[in-house]
């Protein structure tokens, strides 16, 4: 079932000191609880604020990017909660993931076992050593991408943002091939949720790792965005706005290409410039 991601409302618009009322649409923000079940035991994993839609992909992508499952075969079932004690609306704010293992994952080592926000996650929750401990290694060389392909990505992303065009209040994550063909896109009020939905789609479709993928996210590129891309095997990460210092450090450490501030025909490459197929110069 797909929930509506936009809600109608009435707003007052003022221009030149004259006000008028009109209809508008708001991006929906509701909590989603992830529950994990295995071997007859059930645990509540986390709660995130998200825009309804693609909830199963969000749950799958979250578990994968956080290292709680290794692949899609670890998942036996994903479903909304059917607890009769909950009202109809609330049932669609709880997703239960049944795993093919005897016990639920050890949540003692899971540092996000609490309510998380929709915007930027938990700062410093995992370092480079943690990623290495999860088996993350530097990505292989390639693919290459042309500058004109990079500068065309934001327009394609904007065209794919149906809910954003109606509400103006959503982030997006989109996956392209190196030639600039759009493969999939997802929207959410939180940028990391949008990326988890995209990764969840790839996981459930059996497309991981995304070793030939190019990711574009709206807004900035945080450490968490680059970390999730790394876990999914995405070698090229682009952002409409700036990256953080830790995001740049992570990209350089693991051989990723990180591009930001895509404006018109211009962009900055903060790591992995060797994947950009163009003649370089200096000023």
N, C-alpha and C positions, 0 to 999 in steps of 0.2 A: 504494500500500500504506500502511495506517495502522498505525503502531507503537503499542504500549501505552504509555500515559502514566503508569501506576501499577504498582508492584511490591510484591508481598506480602512481609511480614517478620514476625518475632516480637519483641514488645517486652515489657518488664516495667513494669507500672504500680504505683506505690506510693501508698497512701492511708491516712492514720492509721497510718503506719509498717508497714503490711502490704502485701507485694508479691505480685503475681500476674502470670503470663504470659498474653498474649493475641495474637491475630492482628491485624495492622494493615497499612496500605498506605502506601507512600512515593511521593512525586512523583519520576518518573524524570528524571535529569539526565544528558545525554550530549552530546558535542561534535558539532557539525555544521559541516563545511567547505563554503564556497561556492567553486566553480570556475567561471570564465567562459571560454567558447570562442567565437572568431570568426575567420573567414578562415584556418582551419587552425592557429591558435595557441591555446594554453590557458594560463591563469594561475590561481593560487590567490589568492583575494581576501581571505578572512577566515575565522576560526573563532570560533564562538560556542557557549556552553553553553546547551542548550535542552531542553525536554521534547518527545520525539518526537511527531509528529502535525502535519498541515498543513505539512509541510516545504517543499513547492513554493511555497505561499503565502508562507512565511517568506522564502524566497530571493527571490521576485519583489518582495515588499514591501521587503525590505532594499535591493535594487538601486535601486528607485524612490525610496525615502525618502532614500537617500544620494546621489541625483542621477546615478547611472551609467546609467540608462535614462530616456527621456522618457515612454514609454507602453507598453502591452501589445504593440503591434505590433513593438517592438524585439526581442521574444523569439520565437525560432523553435522552441525546445524546452526543456523542463525535465525532467530525468531523474536518477535515482540513478546513481551510478558503477557501471559494468559491468566494471571492471578485474578480470580473472581472478586477479590476484595478491593480491587482497584477499579475506578471508573473508566469508561471507555477511552477518554482522552489521555489519561495518565498511562494506560497500557502502552500507548505508542511513544512514550518517553522513556521506556526501559527496553533495552535490547539484551537478550540472553544468548551467549555464544557457548555451544556445547562442544567440548574438545574430545578428540579421540585419544585419551590417556587416562590412566588410573586415578590420578590426583590433580587437583587444581594447581596452577603454577605457584611457586613460592613467592608470595607477595611481600615477604619480609625484605626482599632485595629490590622491590619495585618502589622507586622513590616518588611516584606520582599517585599513590594510593590515597587520594583525597580529592576534593573538588578542584577542578582546574578551570582557568578562564578561557575565553574564546579568542583572545588576541595573541598572546605571546608565550603561553606556557609558563614553565617554572625556570627562572634564570639559574644557570649553573647546576642543573639537576644531574647532568652527566658530563664527564670530561672526556678527553681524547683517550685516556686509558680505559675507560668504560667501553667505548666503541671498539677499541682493539680487543678487549676481553670478549666482546660479542662476535668476534671473527671478522670485523670490518678491516679490509686491507686497501692500500692505494689502488685506484681504478686503473685499468689498462689504457694505453694510449688510444686516441680516436673516440668518436668520429670527428670530422671537421665540419665547420659551418661557415657560410659566407656572411659578410657583414650586412648585405642587403636583406638576407633572410632574417637576421637578428632584428633589424629595425622594422621589419614588417610584422613581427610577432604581436606587439601590443594592439594593433588594429584588429587582428584576427581574434585576440582574446576578448576585446571589447564587443565585437560582433557576436561572440558566443555567450555573452553574459545577459541572458534574457531577464533574469530577476533584477540584476543591477540596473538595467535600463528602465525598469519600472519603479525601483525603490531608491537607487543611488546609495545603498547602504550595505553592500556585500563585497567580500573579497572573492578572488577566483584563482584557481590553479589549472593550468592547461599543459597537456603533453603534445609535443610535436615530433616529427622525424627531422633529421638534419636538413632536409630540403624545404622545411617549413610547412609541411602538411599537418593539419590539426588531427590528432588521433582521439583525444577525449578532453573534456573540461568539466570542472565541478565548481559550484559556488557555495559559499557559506559566510555567515557573519564573522567567523574567525578564519584567518588565513591558514593556520595549521590544520583546522578541520577540513578546509577545502582540499588541502594536500592529502590528508588522510583518506578522504573520500576517493581521490584520484588513485592513490596507491592501493586502496581496497579494491577498486575496480580492476586494476591490473592484477592483483593477487587472485581474485576470484575468477578472472578470465585466463589464468595461467600464463600471463605475459612477463612475470618477473624472472630474472632481473631486467631492468629497462636500460640495457647497456648501449642502446642506440637512440636513447631518448633525449629530448631537449625540453626542459621544464621552464615555464614562465609563470611567475606569481605576481599578483597585483600588490602594490605597496612595496615594503622593504623586504630584504632577505635577512632574516634573523638566523642565529645559530641553529635553532630548532628546525627551520625550513631546510637548511643545508644538511643537517643530520638526517632528517627523514629521507631526503633525496639520496644521500649516500647509502643508507640501508636498502633503498630500492634499486641501487645500482645506476642511478641517473648521472651521467658524466658532465652534462652542461646545465647549469642553473642560471636563469635570467630573472631579473626583477625590474619592475618599472621604476622603483626608487632605489635607495642606497642599501648596501649591506652593513652589518655590524662588524666590529673588529674581530670578534670571535668567529663569526661566519667566514670571514676571509682567512683566518688562521686555519680553521677546519678544512676549507677547500684546498688550501695549499698543502696541508699535511697529507691529504688523501688523494691528491692528484686530480681534483675536480676543476672545471672551468666555471668561474663565477663572474657574471656580468650584471651591471647595474646602471641606473640612470639612463635608460633608453629614451632618448628625446629626439624625435625627428630622425635625422641621418647620423646621430651621434650616440655613443654609449661608452662606458668605461669597463675595462676588463681588470678585475682585481686578482685573479688567479687563473692559471691554465691558458695563457694567451696562445699557446701553440695549437690549440684546436680552432682558432679563428683563422680562416683561410684568406689572408689578405697581406698586402705589402705593408710592413710597419715602418713608422718614421718617428722622429723625435723633434721637439721644438725647444 
